[in-house]
Amino acid sequence: MSEIILITGAAGGIGQCLCQHLIKRDVQLILADRDAARLQNLCSSLGERAIPFAIDLTDEPQIDGLVDFIRERFGRLDVLINNAAIVRVEAFATRSNASIRQELDVNLLAPLLLTRQAIGLLEASNNARLVTTVSIAGIFPTMESPIYSASKFGLRGAMLALALELVPRGIQVSCVLPSATDTPMLRQEAIDGGNALQFMDPPQSPEDVVRTILRLLDKPTLESAPRRSELWLTKLAMLFPNLLPRLLPLFQARGERGLQRYLQSLEAQGLAERKDGKWSLVSKG
């Protein structure tokens, strides 16, 4: 019997890579994303076992509609992968309330509401798994994107707590905590002058993150990361939060150099260009 898998943010960099791996298995994919055109193109490339579902995850009735569709069509859900996220690089002191709410809604509230609505469908499965893409920013604060960090801190905490409630109900809960990953979202963040610390090392590929997600699907554990050393180092650093104001500036210069190398690599690939000292992404039509 095919596994029924729902993936949010399916048309993004990690989402598309994950779909291309999962479709090789005996699965039925329900792919949710707000970009209807990219989602349709993705599903066309994957074949009939991939169903597109265009959705604004900040709209609660649309979440209800997605869950109702799965209930009526399949009657159960074997895997829910909360993968959708956004990041806004704006000065906190001047950004709008609406911008703050949108980032929290997409990154924190939407996965919690979807998870709550999907519990009944997951309980109908014989092997239910809930996997959420969090971030190293859910452990270690990111200076230039405090709302993103807040949303990921909250999401990680919620999933750790939900595991205590859901595992006894037959639902395995896992979190994957990637660091910087070379996706369109990271490229835009780099162009906008995002958190330089995440560029101290070259960004990992979506494949690295997907391998971790697949491992969690096959052998669920509560928390894992593509770069496990980073997971332990960030946890260790947060044992001494009062030292952060002194430690972070020491790494800032290295991160800034890494950010410039990353932008230059994007330029070499034809993905970014610099005009009059300003970087911008190159449209691929």
C-alpha positions, 0 to 999 in steps of 0.5 A: 500500500502506497504511503500518503505523504503531505509536504508543505513548501514543496515547490521550494529548493528543499521541497523539490529535491525531497519530492524527486527522491520520495517519488522513487518510493511507493508513495502518493504525494500531496504537494502544498505550496503558495506558488501554483505555477511552480507547483504545477510544473513540479507535479507534471515532472513527477507524474500522476502520483504527485497531486498539487494543492496550491495554498496560502498556509496563513489562511485557516480555511485553506488549511481546513480545505487541504485536510478535508481533501486528504480525508475525503480522498485517502482517509489517512495520512502516513507522513506530514512534512512541515517544510514551508518557511520564509525569511525577511531581512529587515531592520527590526526597529523599522519593519512593519507589524504586518511583516512580523506577523506574516513571518510568524504566521508562515513559520510558526503558526501555520505548521502548528495549525496544520499539524493539529488538523492532521492528527486524526488522519495521522492516527489512522495510519499504521506508521505515522510520522511528523517531520518538521524542518526547523533550523539551526536558528531554532537553537542559535539566534540570528542577529539580522533576522530575529523574527525568523529566529523567534519563529524557529525557536518556537517551532522547535520547542513546540515539536519537542513538546508535541512529541511527548503527547503524540508519540503515545498516540502512535505518531513519531515526531522528528525535527531536522535542523539545517544550517545555511542551505543553497536554495532560492530563499538563501540566495535572496537573503544573501542579496538582502544582507542577511545573517552573515554568521551562517556563511562562515562555512559554505552553504550545504546543498538541498541534497544534504538536508533531504538525506537527513529527512529521508533518514528520519522517515526510515528511522525516526529520532526526535532531532537531527541535523545534516551537519551534526557537529553544528548541532552540538556546537550550537547547543554547547554555545547556548549553555552560556548565553551571557557570553554571546555579545562577546563571542558573536563579533569574533565570528562576524568578520569570518561570516562576512568574508564567507558571504562575499564568497557565496555571492561571488559563487552565485555570480560565477554561476550566472545566478547573481550580478553586481551593478553600482556596488549592489547585488541582485539575483538574475531572473531565469525568465 
